[in-house]
Amino acid sequence: MTDVAPPVDPSLVDDAVAIATEAGALTLRWFADESLEVEKKGDGTPVTAADKAAERRVRELLAARHPDDAVLGEEEDDVEGTSGRRWIVDPIDGTKAFTRGVPLYSTLLAVIDEHGPAVGVIDLPALGHTVWAGRGRGCFLDGHPTGVSGRSEPADCVLSTSGYSWWPDAALLAVKHAGFQLRTWGDGYGYALVATGAIEAMVDPEVSLWDVAPMPVIVSEAGGRFTDAEGAELDLRPGARVSGVATNGLVHDHVLACLGD
């Protein structure tokens, strides 16, 4: 990886946004449908026909438009590629919320190239919003430039997460005592809030790669900072079990210190 990665081709950004939003729109066919059946996967997480259909659509579009690229997704087997580029898809991030009729779920799509994170998309179908970024191209909310907040005092800052039940007790107490306002606007929605300046920090102590693959480029292009819970770059290896910390940059070290406690 070079010291300064080149800006990504704008057409690749446009294509990723188009693919993610098409798949996201497809999920609305099942949203708030009381007859929707929820299955349990081997790891105990839920999956529905909407998850499967949305990922299938992403893979169909990628096979047609980028047949040489690798694909990693939550619901189907990996596809090997020859281009050196890999797409990572989470068709419904927040399936539990989706099945309960909560509109904060998202469709996530990321592109990784030989230089690292290249494109990230957070589509929020039920809310009608999309956040996206391309390396060197900026971060956008529905086509308009967007960025992180300028708040730096924990007492003025909101820290969100997908849920506090799996946090280490010491880390949870540390962020509480630091004065952060704690919320649970979770999953991809929480990261979108950081990138658009609505909140200052989003933390997930343990997630899968597809849950956060779009976030490094989205948050950095928005002017913030994204690392894992130990302050390192995101592990992009397939199958990696990772963590995510996204902030406006001004409180990042403070959040990491709390997690270290």
C-alpha positions as MATLAB code, in Angstrom:
seq = 'MTDVAPPVDPSLVDDAVAIATEAGALTLRWFADESLEVEKKGDGTPVTAADKAAERRVRELLAARHPDDAVLGEEEDDVEGTSGRRWIVDPIDGTKAFTRGVPLYSTLLAVIDEHGPAVGVIDLPALGHTVWAGRGRGCFLDGHPTGVSGRSEPADCVLSTSGYSWWPDAALLAVKHAGFQLRTWGDGYGYALVATGAIEAMVDPEVSLWDVAPMPVIVSEAGGRFTDAEGAELDLRPGARVSGVATNGLVHDHVLACLGD';
ca = [
       0.000    0.000    0.000;
       1.421    3.400   -0.962;
       1.751    6.256    1.527;
      -0.806    8.343   -0.365;
      -3.482    6.299   -2.099;
      -4.806    7.834   -5.330;
      -8.371    9.113   -5.600;
     -10.836    6.501   -6.753;
     -12.489    6.666  -10.161;
     -15.739    8.676   -9.747;
     -17.577    6.236  -12.003;
     -16.884    3.449   -9.513;
     -18.413    5.566   -6.743;
     -21.483    6.234   -8.862;
     -21.844    2.554   -9.669;
     -21.565    1.518   -6.022;
     -24.227    4.036   -5.011;
     -26.549    2.857   -7.775;
     -26.127   -0.805   -6.833;
     -26.618   -0.207   -3.107;
     -29.693    1.950   -3.540;
     -31.290   -0.519   -5.948;
     -30.765   -3.346   -3.464;
     -31.970   -1.160   -0.620;
     -35.149   -0.265   -2.466;
     -35.796   -3.967   -2.957;
     -35.895   -4.531    0.819;
     -38.899   -2.221    1.134;
     -41.074   -4.915   -0.398;
     -40.801   -6.803    2.896;
     -40.408   -3.936    5.368;
     -43.074   -3.887    8.112;
     -44.653   -7.022    6.616;
     -46.063   -8.940    9.558;
     -46.087  -12.148    7.516;
     -42.312  -12.032    6.939;
     -40.677  -15.218    8.195;
     -37.468  -14.880   10.200;
     -34.965  -17.731   10.094;
     -32.005  -18.316   12.394;
     -28.586  -18.862   10.864;
     -25.946  -21.119   12.367;
     -24.525  -18.277   14.438;
     -27.956  -17.427   15.838;
     -28.408  -14.210   13.860;
     -31.646  -13.623   11.943;
     -32.079  -13.728    8.181;
     -35.110  -13.108    5.995;
     -36.162  -13.337    2.371;
     -35.401   -9.617    2.132;
     -31.747  -10.129    3.154;
     -31.349  -12.917    0.621;
     -33.073  -11.082   -2.224;
     -31.125   -7.865   -1.706;
     -27.753   -9.598   -1.656;
     -28.715  -11.685   -4.680;
     -29.503   -8.474   -6.567;
     -26.171   -6.919   -5.629;
     -24.333  -10.003   -6.828;
     -26.291  -10.086  -10.100;
     -25.420   -6.464  -10.807;
     -21.772   -7.003   -9.928;
     -21.552  -10.099  -12.117;
     -22.863   -8.050  -15.030;
     -20.861   -4.871  -14.463;
     -17.696   -6.042  -12.700;
     -17.318   -9.751  -13.493;
     -13.609   -9.851  -12.599;
     -14.069   -8.451   -9.087;
     -14.230  -10.542   -5.916;
     -17.364  -10.400   -3.756;
     -17.760  -10.999   -0.033;
     -21.245  -10.959    1.467;
     -23.108  -11.998    4.570;
     -25.625  -14.358    3.005;
     -23.802  -16.175    0.174;
     -20.435  -17.783   -0.450;
     -17.416  -15.686   -1.413;
     -16.705  -15.119   -5.094;
     -13.056  -15.045   -6.103;
     -11.850  -12.383   -8.512;
      -8.868  -11.576  -10.706;
      -8.964   -7.763  -10.764;
      -7.494   -7.143   -7.317;
     -10.710   -5.407   -6.287;
     -13.256   -6.727   -3.794;
     -16.836   -5.711   -2.996;
     -18.246   -6.312    0.474;
     -22.003   -6.313    0.971;
     -24.333   -6.432    3.937;
     -27.819   -6.468    2.384;
     -29.589   -5.518    5.602;
     -27.477   -4.222    8.446;
     -29.878   -4.253   11.358;
     -32.067   -7.228   10.418;
     -33.534   -7.314   13.925;
     -34.683   -3.714   13.527;
     -35.974   -4.483   10.036;
     -38.111   -7.383   11.247;
     -39.633   -5.189   13.979;
     -40.570   -2.408   11.559;
     -37.875   -0.022   12.799;
     -36.732    2.151    9.846;
     -33.090    2.552   10.933;
     -31.687   -0.466    9.080;
     -29.318    0.008    6.140;
     -27.873   -1.633    3.062;
     -24.081   -1.457    3.161;
     -21.670   -1.731    0.253;
     -17.904   -1.251    0.198;
     -15.193   -1.489   -2.429;
     -11.646   -2.433   -1.478;
      -8.840   -2.081   -4.021;
      -5.078   -2.569   -3.976;
      -4.700    0.648   -1.976;
      -7.287   -0.219    0.677;
     -10.813    1.143    1.293;
     -11.968    2.870   -1.886;
     -15.745    3.351   -1.746;
     -18.356    3.124    0.976;
     -22.153    3.381    0.831;
     -24.723    3.442    3.629;
     -28.193    3.330    2.105;
     -31.112    3.903    4.474;
     -34.080    2.744    2.388;
     -36.905    3.336    4.860;
     -35.611    6.838    5.651;
     -34.931    7.779    2.046;
     -31.312    8.814    2.668;
     -27.963    7.628    1.372;
     -24.488    8.461    2.653;
     -21.526    7.651    0.436;
     -17.876    8.444   -0.074;
     -15.056    7.694   -2.465;
     -11.388    7.899   -1.544;
     -10.210   11.396   -2.369;
     -13.686   12.401   -3.554;
     -15.398   13.545   -0.346;
     -18.422   12.343    1.594;
     -21.996   13.056    0.587;
     -25.512   12.849    1.982;
     -28.080   12.548   -0.805;
     -25.695   14.217   -3.221;
     -24.707   17.103   -0.968;
     -21.263   17.374    0.692;
     -21.368   16.484    4.372;
     -18.952   16.198    7.259;
     -18.385   15.500   10.929;
     -19.170   17.843   13.799;
     -16.665   20.170   15.460;
     -17.512   19.317   19.069;
     -14.627   18.272   21.292;
     -15.862   18.194   24.893;
     -17.295   14.806   25.909;
     -20.152   16.458   27.792;
     -21.239   18.058   24.513;
     -20.809   14.871   22.496;
     -23.088   11.929   21.761;
     -21.608    8.431   21.666;
     -23.780    5.722   20.172;
     -23.533    1.971   19.722;
     -25.564   -0.930   18.386;
     -26.127   -2.112   21.958;
     -24.427   -1.983   25.337;
     -25.092   -5.559   26.432;
     -21.843   -6.872   24.926;
     -19.615   -4.037   26.134;
     -16.992   -4.806   28.781;
     -18.298   -3.328   32.018;
     -15.177   -1.223   32.590;
     -15.359    0.341   29.124;
     -19.041    1.177   29.515;
     -18.440    2.824   32.877;
     -15.474    4.728   31.479;
     -17.442    6.364   28.654;
     -20.286    7.099   31.052;
     -18.013    8.740   33.599;
     -16.196   10.656   30.856;
     -19.449   12.526   30.345;
     -20.460   11.313   26.890;
     -24.188   11.340   26.182;
     -24.947    7.673   25.483;
     -27.437    6.521   22.859;
     -28.165    3.349   20.868;
     -28.701    4.570   17.321;
     -26.888    1.533   16.051;
     -25.669   -0.409   13.063;
     -24.922    1.478    9.845;
     -27.260    4.279   10.884;
     -24.993    5.225   13.776;
     -21.982    5.549   11.480;
     -24.043    7.673    9.089;
     -24.848    9.997   11.985;
     -21.145   10.457   12.722;
     -20.310   11.130    9.068;
     -23.048   13.756    8.791;
     -22.229   15.538   12.049;
     -25.356   14.523   13.956;
     -23.348   12.712   16.655;
     -19.666   12.522   17.537;
     -18.882    8.831   18.100;
     -20.103    5.368   17.182;
     -18.602    2.256   18.794;
     -19.096   -1.452   18.141;
     -16.818   -3.648   20.309;
     -17.395   -6.721   18.122;
     -18.840   -6.966   14.620;
     -18.286   -8.759   11.323;
     -16.303   -7.175    8.509;
     -19.367   -6.507    6.337;
     -20.923   -4.497    9.194;
     -18.203   -1.832    8.998;
     -16.383   -2.269    5.673;
     -17.763    0.994    4.192;
     -16.908    3.054    7.270;
     -13.160    3.770    6.956;
     -13.551    5.701    3.712;
     -16.896    7.285    4.645;
     -15.714    8.594    8.000;
     -12.286    9.725    6.812;
     -13.719   11.533    3.782;
     -16.189   13.238    6.135;
     -13.232   14.595    8.102;
     -13.386   12.114   10.966;
     -11.429    9.069   12.028;
     -12.172    5.344   11.934;
     -10.171    2.589   13.669;
     -10.806   -0.619   15.529;
     -11.190   -0.538   19.316;
      -7.420   -0.726   19.749;
      -6.735    2.203   17.453;
      -5.533    0.123   14.489;
      -6.725    0.126   10.883;
      -9.639   -2.149   10.047;
      -8.639   -5.751    9.359;
      -9.910   -6.308    5.814;
      -9.221  -10.035    5.623;
     -12.292  -12.161    4.774;
     -13.735  -13.784    7.867;
     -12.141  -11.290   10.230;
     -14.038  -10.594   13.438;
     -13.477   -6.910   14.005;
     -14.488   -3.875   16.025;
     -15.363   -0.364   14.946;
     -14.791    3.098   16.381;
     -15.880    6.097   14.326;
     -15.588    9.644   15.611;
     -15.308   13.221   14.446;
     -11.582   12.867   15.129;
     -11.592   15.396   17.953;
     -12.723   12.868   20.568;
     -11.201    9.745   19.048;
      -8.276    9.363   21.429;
     -10.585   10.037   24.353;
     -12.935    7.267   23.258;
     -10.061    4.833   22.706;
      -8.727    5.620   26.177;
     -12.119    4.779   27.666;
     -12.243    1.501   25.766;
      -8.741    0.674   26.927;
      -9.838    1.145   30.503;
];
